[in-house]
Amino acid sequence: MMGEFIVPHIYINIPYDDLLVYALYSVLRENTDATFENLVVECYTLFPERFGLPGFVSKYPDSAQVEKSWLRCRTDKRLITGNKAQGFKLTARGIKLAEKIQERLGGKTAVGNEPPIKKGDRRTKAGRLVKQLEENNAFKLFQKHGSKLDISDFEFCDLVYSTLDTLPLTRRKNLKQLKDAVTDYNRTDMQNFLIYCESKFTHLLFSENELKHEYSGGMMRRRLNTHGHSS
């Protein structure tokens, strides 16, 4: 992890759940797998005075505190989705909160010295996808307005090379290609945009039948495999 040191008095009174959401935001920005273990490490790296094990704050993280926080963030507040087996993602509401916490922390991010932005090009498929995303109007607006941006269903379908009549499975495959491409190019700005879109357009990425099986009361319960059975 590349967590940047943040002076304790800045975050000591911020609620645990808000700090956890920001830690998850940090993990996703780093293109690191958003596993429970990585989330525990990031929470402790960024906010040791809040997520340190009582009596051993300078040595060990308190995974039990992280456990309680992520459950509240998913079940009660709907700021994240996922679970310990599948990993975690931020909802659109979670991204918005993380941006507010970033401002409260003084504009600091958990990413240290970021490498120069790698531009897309026409020589490879990944390069072409990145270049097309660079030129996408919704992405440009997201860079200016963040999660306050209102993207239409039509604009999202255009982003993932589909129409409103396209099967959700096709949209998911096309979105995954975009996510893989921006990961190859280490474009965390694009990764954040696609995470936002993925959380906002669940209704276009899954059929009504899939959503019934996957969600209960707004919570992600299990991911369906390609044959439609729960995994």
Secondary structure, DSSP 8 states (H G I E B T S, - for coil): -------HHHHTTS-HHHHHHHHHHHHHHTT----HHHHHHHHHHH-HHHHEETTEEEEEE-HHHHHHHHHHHHHTS--EEEETTTEEEE-HHHHHHHHHHHHHTTS--S--S--------SSSHHHHHHHHHHT-HHHHHHHHHGGG----HHHHHHHTT--TTS-HHHHHHHHHHHHHHHHHTT-HHHHHHHHHHHHHTHHHHS-HHHHHHHEETTEE---B-TTS-B-
